[in-house]
Amino acid sequence: MTNLEEDPQSDFARELEEVETSLRFLKDRYTQVQKDELQKAQWQQELQNLKQNRKQTPEIKAELTRLQKQLETLEINLESHLFSWSTLKRPFWQAIRFGGLGVIIGWLLKSWVG
């Protein structure tokens, strides 16, 4: 074999390794999201309990503020991990490639017909 030709088995092994790596990352991410959702539910419950307290002492108000900030940070973290450039990179470039190909084919057909 020359350097320009690729061994089909090594190509398959490389693709399989990429799939396994992606699956491992997805499982880790899923576990993290579950933990974060559980933490979010606990903090929301604690926040609700503090809001129902009749006496709003400065300590309770400070705790409310702290919990609200933690919840906001957790929600941003959850959203940012679900939509990252690495997860959108492949579909983005496929859309660019096939969309561009469609435009070129459309121009060719228009010039050929009209």
Secondary structure as GFF3:
##gff-version 3
##sequence-region A 1 114
A	DSSP	alpha_helix	8	52	.	.	.	ID=ss1
A	DSSP	alpha_helix	58	82	.	.	.	ID=ss2
A	DSSP	alpha_helix	85	113	.	.	.	ID=ss3
###
